[in-house]
């Protein structure tokens, strides 16, 4: 086989293999093979041409994303106008996201790289900066950062409370490249010293994490006479488009809720609970809910709302009379899912957003804490709808920290794919970063309570209808990351630059 072809095949294979380090597979050890091989391949070929340098990164990214994001196309199977776009979207999404990795290797090619520690640090730093940019520009899409391959190892995740996910992503890339030390032209003593250094850092992080998790589990948190109930239904997407099914859905949700009128309870329902029904039309269900709930109850649910000519994907807090107490409009919308980019042009070709209706949702202007009132101990919740949970460093409002983060989601769009598992993972990382309890309610996704150490307290798996209950946690503790957010990432980048220059000076 032509050597030029091999150069372009290998990155695709490596990216594809790395995708299996992500949830739900979590084969993190694969990255200790793929990243060193990617580095060696790049080192050998990057100076041939800028096109070659770009292609190595882009093809790696294409393989990585086509195998880890193929599930997105499942959302296109519910509308005939979108079914024909499935093959195109299957290729186009990884094609576009791969460009970020191509830009990474292109930028890296400007430097005179060697098989040395300083070059490895530079590789990891530039890669992580590009990942930060991917999570920020054009609305941002920080999905499947390589750091998420550690999902099953929450002992190792406790460092997130100090540095956050982007910084952890940087350290993870560095760690995955560490086997290269044994291929460097340095004496055996130095190799052993660097290896012991890496191993020591890993062990310190692990033992600290183990202590943190165990210590939190031993804490006797004050219990309030206040319950939280997550309701996880199993409503098919097709039924969401049937107006006649709304009353049936309401009755099913009440049955799953199993309300006790004497106990103060917050009921949390998924995103888009009553798709096809607007907030102003909720009187339609007034009697059904009033007869089953009491003034000891509050209901949190997702619904479409209207403000003038604007349509919003909203999270609302209601009393038992279905009266509106508070409302949050989703800030971060899903391109093509909730709004159609370049709508004036693309709509002429018969395209629309994937979710119900032809008009795009509008983006909410702010996110703020929702106070539950005196009867509910003045507790505050922080609303996150669907994939808003994927953004590190966004759970904060004017230096006020929530008592509970509520994340509601509609995961039925992705069927029995790996998508709902990847989506749920993000909530674990946010809980550790922010030191906060998270209650996640998903339709046909994973619903769960997650504590500040990232431990899943109670959960319902995908497609498992029912409810889970928890006493409202009396816990409030900010973390270093919750105070300073992604500023910490830039400080660590500066540290990397400093270390790179030091190692370069000493030819290490």
C-alpha positions as MATLAB code, in Angstrom:
seq = 'XXXXXXXXXXXXXXXXXXXXXXXXXXXXXXXXXXXXXXXXXXXXXXXXXXXXXXXXXXXXXXXXXXXXXXXXXXXXXXXXXXXXXXXXXXXXXXXXXXXXXXXXXXXXXXXXXXXXXXXXXXXXXXXXXXXXXXXXXXXXXXXXXXXXXXXXXXXXXXXXXXXXXXXXXXXXXXXXXXXXXXXXXXXXXXXXXXXXXXXXXXXXXXXXXXXXXXXXXXXXXXXXXXXXXXXXXXXXXXXXXXXXXXXXXXXXXXXXXXXXXXXXXXXXXXXXXXXXXXXXXXXXXXXXXXXXXXXXXXXXXXXXXXXXXXXXXXXXXXXXXXXXXXXXXXXXXXXXXXXXXXXXXXXXXXXXXXXXXXXXXXXXXXXXXXXXXXXXXXXXXXXXXXXXXXXXXXXXXXXXXXXXXXXXXXXXXXXXXXXXXXXXXXXXXXXXXXXXXXXXXXXXXXXXXXXXXXXXXXXXXXXXXXXXXXXXXXXXXXXXXXXXXXXXXXXXXXXXXXXXXXXXXXXX';
ca = [
       0.000    0.000    0.000;
       1.183    3.497   -0.837;
       2.936    5.125    2.148;
       1.062    8.395    1.553;
      -2.263    6.588    1.915;
      -1.117    4.900    5.122;
      -0.319    8.310    6.616;
      -3.988    9.243    6.241;
      -5.450    5.884    7.254;
      -3.593    5.541   10.558;
      -4.984    8.764   12.150;
      -8.531    7.632   11.317;
      -7.917    4.259   12.970;
      -6.376    5.925   16.036;
      -9.261    8.398   16.394;
     -11.792    5.594   16.017;
     -10.073    3.537   18.723;
      -9.918    6.529   21.102;
     -13.687    7.020   20.773;
     -14.164    3.778   22.716;
     -12.488    5.335   25.742;
     -15.618    7.481   26.115;
     -18.902    6.496   27.791;
     -20.498    4.047   27.809;
     -17.398    1.951   27.028;
     -14.892    3.848   29.205;
     -11.841    1.939   27.907;
      -9.530    4.709   29.097;
      -6.373    2.596   28.671;
      -6.759    2.855   24.870;
      -5.616    6.481   25.003;
      -2.218    5.413   26.340;
      -1.749    3.724   22.964;
      -3.506    6.052   20.531;
      -2.102    9.392   21.691;
       1.583    8.334   21.690;
       1.120    6.794   18.216;
      -0.581    9.953   16.980;
       2.319   12.027   18.294;
       4.937    9.782   16.654;
       3.048    9.797   13.354;
       2.799   13.572   13.454;
       6.461   13.979   14.442;
       7.570   11.910   11.463;
       5.356   13.564    8.851;
       4.338   17.086    9.899;
       7.198   18.855    8.085;
       6.297   17.338    4.707;
       3.637   19.982    4.057;
       1.083   22.089    5.878;
      -1.646   20.057    4.204;
      -0.206   16.844    5.648;
       0.075   18.427    9.082;
      -3.553   19.570    8.954;
      -4.790   16.266    7.551;
      -3.299   14.160   10.342;
      -5.279   16.056   12.987;
      -8.425   16.402   10.916;
      -8.594   12.706   10.025;
      -7.956   11.718   13.657;
     -10.846   13.981   14.691;
     -13.080   12.630   11.931;
     -12.552    9.064   13.132;
     -12.981   10.102   16.768;
     -16.271   11.909   16.214;
     -17.891    9.653   13.624;
     -17.662    6.734   16.048;
     -18.646    8.725   19.150;
     -21.395   10.963   17.697;
     -23.148    8.748   15.141;
     -26.121    8.517   17.518;
     -27.110   12.122   16.717;
     -28.630   10.953   13.435;
     -31.296    9.038   15.377;
     -33.045   12.375   15.988;
     -33.586   12.694   12.229;
     -35.681    9.536   11.953;
     -38.927   11.086   13.237;
     -39.548   13.528   10.394;
     -39.703   12.488    6.737;
     -38.105   15.759    5.603;
     -34.974   14.957    7.616;
     -34.587   11.230    6.934;
     -32.893   11.922    3.611;
     -30.288   13.994    5.438;
     -29.122   11.155    7.700;
     -26.160   10.050    5.509;
     -25.095   13.680    5.034;
     -25.283   14.574    8.731;
     -23.496   11.359    9.689;
     -20.496   12.598    7.718;
     -20.896   16.364    8.053;
     -20.837   16.622   11.869;
     -17.522   14.729   12.289;
     -16.196   16.545    9.201;
     -16.791   19.934   10.827;
     -15.630   18.978   14.333;
     -12.536   17.326   12.894;
     -11.490   20.723   11.528;
     -10.664   21.819   15.093;
      -8.183   18.954   15.423;
      -6.817   19.781   11.984;
      -6.201   23.356   13.104;
      -4.467   21.964   16.175;
      -1.921   19.937   14.182;
      -1.549   22.758   11.649;
      -0.685   25.244   14.394;
       1.582   22.698   16.063;
       3.519   22.284   12.802;
       4.867   25.822   13.177;
       7.070   24.634   16.008;
      10.254   22.623   15.754;
       9.137   19.501   17.577;
      11.321   16.774   18.947;
      10.779   13.620   20.942;
      11.295   15.547   24.166;
       9.296   16.471   27.249;
       9.044   20.121   26.205;
       7.394   19.115   22.902;
       4.936   16.820   24.688;
       3.888   19.645   27.003;
       3.450   21.902   23.982;
       1.376   19.242   22.210;
      -0.927   18.839   25.232;
      -1.252   22.602   25.800;
      -2.195   23.448   22.209;
      -4.567   20.484   21.978;
      -6.397   21.558   25.146;
      -6.599   25.204   23.976;
      -8.227   24.056   20.744;
     -10.670   21.948   22.775;
     -11.531   25.025   24.831;
     -12.144   26.965   21.626;
     -14.342   24.110   20.328;
     -16.395   24.434   23.501;
     -16.751   28.199   23.113;
     -17.013   29.467   19.505;
     -20.263   29.343   17.521;
     -22.162   28.729   20.746;
     -19.717   26.000   21.769;
     -19.916   22.218   21.661;
     -17.622   20.791   24.392;
     -19.016   17.293   23.888;
     -16.720   14.284   24.294;
     -13.614   15.976   25.612;
     -11.084   13.210   26.111;
     -11.294   13.874   29.865;
     -14.709   12.192   29.878;
     -12.972    8.846   29.403;
     -12.414    8.855   33.209;
     -16.151    8.746   33.963;
     -16.072    5.366   35.707;
     -13.251    6.439   38.033;
     -14.785    9.097   40.305;
     -11.838    8.834   42.716;
      -9.740   10.400   39.963;
     -12.343   13.082   39.266;
     -12.157   14.890   42.604;
      -9.451   17.174   41.211;
     -12.250   18.750   39.142;
     -13.325   20.710   42.224;
      -9.996   22.579   41.990;
      -9.225   22.870   38.283;
     -12.370   22.017   36.272;
     -12.856   19.851   33.212;
     -10.829   21.836   30.669;
      -7.751   21.747   32.920;
      -8.347   18.080   33.659;
      -8.532   17.541   29.914;
      -5.076   19.122   29.600;
      -3.614   16.902   32.321;
      -5.259   13.826   30.793;
      -3.691   14.453   27.378;
      -0.300   14.894   29.047;
      -0.748   11.668   30.960;
      -1.785    9.745   27.847;
       1.419   10.903   26.155;
       3.642    9.862   29.084;
       4.665    6.437   27.603;
       6.703    8.426   25.063;
       9.244    9.141   27.795;
      10.704    5.668   27.274;
      11.382    6.450   23.613;
      13.251    9.688   24.318;
      17.005   10.062   23.962;
      17.696   10.587   27.655;
      19.514    8.412   30.124;
      17.711    5.716   32.029;
      17.894    7.649   35.307;
      15.962   10.601   33.874;
      13.372    8.268   32.361;
      12.841    6.643   35.734;
      12.603   10.046   37.471;
       9.965   11.332   35.022;
       8.059    8.065   35.178;
       8.062    8.102   38.972;
       6.932   11.729   38.823;
       3.919   10.818   36.675;
       3.108    7.777   38.788;
       3.388    9.821   41.996;
       0.990   12.470   40.700;
      -1.483    9.775   39.661;
      -1.288    8.068   43.052;
      -1.592   11.348   44.966;
      -4.663   12.277   42.949;
      -6.148    8.808   43.410;
      -5.624    8.641   47.167;
      -6.861   12.204   47.629;
      -9.917   11.354   45.554;
     -10.576    8.156   47.476;
     -10.335   10.047   50.775;
     -12.655   12.798   49.498;
     -15.321   10.393   48.261;
     -15.245    8.269   51.419;
     -15.217   11.338   53.668;
     -18.254   12.822   51.944;
     -20.122    9.532   52.163;
     -19.510    9.521   55.929;
     -20.940   13.008   56.403;
     -24.226   13.107   58.240;
     -26.088   15.759   56.311;
     -28.964   17.522   58.035;
     -32.245   16.234   56.691;
     -35.017   18.668   55.915;
     -38.688   17.796   55.991;
     -38.673   18.373   52.301;
     -38.623   15.743   49.563;
     -37.464   15.825   45.982;
     -39.036   13.414   43.543;
     -37.673   12.845   40.073;
     -40.243   11.487   37.653;
     -38.853    9.476   34.757;
     -41.496    8.563   32.164;
     -41.196    6.440   29.062;
     -42.996    8.572   26.507;
     -42.363    7.812   22.847;
     -41.434   10.757   20.647;
     -44.264    9.918   18.244;
     -46.785   10.442   21.044;
     -45.437   13.958   21.611;
     -46.808   14.904   18.226;
     -50.288   13.625   19.032;
     -52.349   16.354   20.648;
     -54.936   13.873   21.869;
     -52.344   12.077   23.998;
     -51.608   15.031   26.329;
     -54.275   14.151   28.867;
     -53.152   10.542   28.813;
     -49.545   11.617   29.381;
     -50.651   13.796   32.322;
     -52.423   10.868   33.962;
     -49.417    8.626   33.444;
     -47.119   11.230   35.028;
     -49.392   11.575   38.063;
     -49.438    7.814   38.481;
     -45.634    7.718   38.355;
     -45.469   10.634   40.818;
     -47.501    8.820   43.483;
     -48.042   12.104   45.392;
     -48.574   12.206   49.159;
     -50.596   15.346   49.917;
     -49.272   15.595   53.479;
     -45.544   15.754   52.602;
     -43.710   18.798   51.293;
     -42.387   17.656   47.956;
     -40.825   19.094   44.816;
     -41.744   17.020   41.770;
     -39.328   17.239   38.846;
     -40.496   16.235   35.365;
     -38.421   16.077   32.162;
     -37.906   18.638   29.410;
     -40.816   19.066   27.010;
     -43.231   17.279   29.326;
     -46.250   18.485   27.378;
     -44.943   19.078   23.889;
     -47.696   20.559   21.743;
     -49.108   22.478   24.708;
     -47.987   26.005   25.520;
     -47.558   27.383   29.013;
     -50.616   29.627   28.590;
     -52.717   26.550   27.817;
     -51.976   24.678   31.042;
     -55.478   25.357   32.365;
     -56.307   22.422   30.147;
     -54.759   20.190   32.831;
     -55.692   22.248   35.882;
     -58.333   19.953   37.329;
     -56.291   16.785   36.765;
     -53.377   18.054   38.807;
     -55.335   19.988   41.449;
     -57.212   16.853   42.442;
     -53.999   14.892   42.944;
     -51.624   17.452   44.463;
     -51.800   19.801   47.462;
     -50.332   23.150   48.556;
     -47.436   21.134   50.009;
     -46.266   20.468   46.490;
     -44.374   22.285   43.783;
     -43.922   21.025   40.265;
     -40.891   21.637   38.070;
     -41.324   20.766   34.418;
     -40.278   21.613   30.893;
     -42.738   23.233   28.507;
     -42.885   25.543   25.504;
     -43.791   29.155   26.302;
     -44.690   32.225   24.260;
     -43.607   35.823   24.827;
     -45.034   37.944   22.063;
     -43.881   36.342   18.818;
     -40.987   34.538   20.476;
     -41.074   30.841   21.393;
     -38.996   29.517   24.287;
     -38.012   26.121   25.630;
     -38.745   26.759   29.290;
     -38.447   25.261   32.748;
     -41.291   26.366   35.024;
     -42.113   26.050   38.705;
     -45.840   25.608   39.374;
     -48.023   25.146   42.423;
     -50.722   22.482   42.662;
     -53.205   24.819   40.968;
     -50.872   24.941   37.985;
     -50.193   28.615   38.661;
     -46.846   29.881   37.449;
     -44.386   30.740   40.246;
     -41.174   31.034   38.262;
     -39.911   30.515   34.726;
     -36.531   30.061   33.081;
     -36.003   30.227   29.310;
     -33.264   28.035   27.928;
     -30.133   30.033   27.069;
     -28.111   27.497   25.078;
     -30.108   26.144   22.156;
     -29.238   23.106   20.053;
     -28.463   24.025   16.417;
     -30.937   22.332   14.036;
     -32.590   20.703   17.045;
     -34.158   23.873   18.497;
     -33.294   26.505   15.952;
     -32.378   26.510   12.288;
     -29.139   28.385   11.534;
     -29.476   30.660    8.503;
     -33.215   30.068    8.782;
     -34.259   32.500    6.036;
     -32.176   30.582    3.505;
     -32.493   26.963    4.633;
     -36.254   27.153    5.219;
     -36.675   27.740    1.467;
     -35.444   24.178    0.971;
     -38.160   22.809    3.272;
     -35.879   22.452    6.287;
     -36.894   23.216    9.856;
     -35.704   22.492   13.339;
     -35.893   18.834   14.327;
     -38.213   19.358   17.299;
     -41.911   20.002   16.813;
     -43.014   23.063   14.887;
     -41.507   25.071   12.085;
     -40.515   28.196   13.984;
     -37.153   28.263   15.761;
     -36.937   28.720   19.504;
     -35.533   31.977   20.832;
     -32.676   31.988   23.307;
     -33.293   33.190   26.854;
     -31.359   36.262   27.928;
     -30.306   35.231   31.442;
     -30.105   32.406   33.925;
     -30.729   33.039   37.605;
     -31.323   31.149   40.805;
     -34.931   30.237   41.580;
     -35.932   30.639   45.230;
     -38.514   28.091   46.348;
     -39.972   30.329   49.042;
     -40.357   30.280   52.832;
     -42.452   27.110   52.988;
     -39.652   25.286   51.197;
     -36.891   26.583   53.490;
     -35.853   29.369   51.086;
     -33.915   26.797   49.095;
     -32.569   27.856   45.718;
     -32.310   25.829   42.534;
     -30.264   26.420   39.412;
     -32.058   25.496   36.160;
     -30.329   23.676   33.302;
     -32.286   22.374   30.333;
     -30.958   19.453   28.337;
     -27.455   19.949   26.994;
     -26.840   23.155   29.000;
     -25.298   20.715   31.475;
     -22.335   20.124   29.114;
     -20.723   23.550   29.701;
     -18.079   23.689   32.453;
     -17.991   26.795   34.623;
     -21.558   27.980   33.980;
     -23.284   27.030   37.258;
     -23.145   30.311   39.070;
     -25.201   33.478   39.341;
     -23.628   36.698   40.593;
     -21.473   34.894   43.180;
     -24.534   33.068   44.494;
     -24.423   29.307   44.653;
     -27.462   27.046   44.370;
     -28.572   24.473   46.894;
     -29.535   22.165   44.060;
     -28.975   22.022   40.311;
     -31.960   20.714   38.358;
     -31.263   19.356   34.898;
     -34.243   18.270   32.805;
     -33.806   16.531   29.469;
     -35.622   14.862   26.597;
     -33.388   11.950   25.562;
     -36.015    9.983   23.643;
     -34.733   11.632   20.456;
     -31.690    9.371   20.591;
     -33.385    6.043   21.176;
     -31.394    3.108   22.524;
     -28.062    4.600   21.485;
     -24.950    5.615   23.385;
     -26.099    9.257   23.315;
     -28.092    9.296   26.593;
     -25.134    7.726   28.431;
     -22.742   10.381   27.137;
     -25.229   13.101   28.031;
     -25.623   11.861   31.595;
     -21.851   11.780   32.098;
     -21.667   15.556   31.934;
     -23.826   15.880   35.054;
     -21.310   13.842   37.071;
     -18.497   16.214   36.099;
     -20.569   19.336   36.875;
     -21.446   18.031   40.344;
     -17.780   17.577   41.301;
     -16.676   20.866   39.745;
     -19.261   22.906   41.571;
     -19.567   20.868   44.785;
     -23.337   20.652   44.364;
     -26.118   18.065   44.350;
     -27.704   17.533   40.945;
     -31.183   16.198   40.268;
     -31.594   15.048   36.680;
     -34.962   14.114   35.184;
     -34.917   12.633   31.697;
     -37.508   11.031   29.468;
     -36.061    7.737   28.193;
     -32.684    8.809   29.492;
     -30.852    8.330   32.780;
     -32.565   10.071   35.702;
     -30.551   10.364   38.884;
     -29.493   12.158   42.046;
     -25.766   12.893   42.063;
     -23.880   14.117   45.131;
     -20.976   16.638   45.098;
     -18.406   13.838   44.896;
     -19.934   12.608   41.643;
     -21.490    9.536   43.242;
     -24.827    8.435   41.836;
     -27.096    8.135   44.894;
     -30.195    6.865   43.132;
     -30.956    6.394   39.459;
     -33.358    5.087   36.845;
     -31.793    3.720   33.689;
     -32.815    4.608   30.129;
     -36.331    3.520   29.350;
     -37.041    2.646   33.012;
     -40.190    4.535   34.094;
     -40.811    5.399   37.734;
     -39.740    7.849   40.407;
     -36.838    8.244   42.801;
     -37.012   10.267   46.005;
     -34.466   12.092   48.152;
     -34.622   14.366   51.156;
     -33.597   17.831   50.063;
     -29.863   17.911   50.908;
     -28.831   20.475   53.508;
     -25.404   21.079   52.040;
     -23.669   24.172   50.769;
     -19.986   24.255   49.954;
     -18.318   26.177   47.173;
     -15.202   24.821   45.462;
     -12.131   26.538   44.089;
     -13.465   25.984   40.594;
     -16.963   27.245   41.425;
     -15.349   30.483   42.649;
     -12.950   31.094   39.757;
     -14.276   28.952   36.919;
     -12.297   28.545   33.706;
      -9.811   31.262   34.700;
      -7.931   28.390   36.370;
      -7.499   26.728   32.977;
      -5.633   29.736   31.628;
      -3.376   29.838   34.686;
      -2.425   26.198   34.137;
      -1.786   26.921   30.447;
       0.652   29.642   31.527;
       2.317   27.110   33.836;
       2.661   24.718   30.904;
       4.246   27.429   28.760;
       6.712   28.194   31.557;
       7.625   24.522   32.010;
       7.969   24.098   28.241;
      10.493   26.937   28.091;
      12.417   25.584   31.104;
      12.628   22.054   29.680;
      13.599   23.417   26.280;
      16.411   25.452   27.808;
      17.793   22.349   29.491;
      17.146   20.256   26.342;
      14.769   17.906   28.096;
];
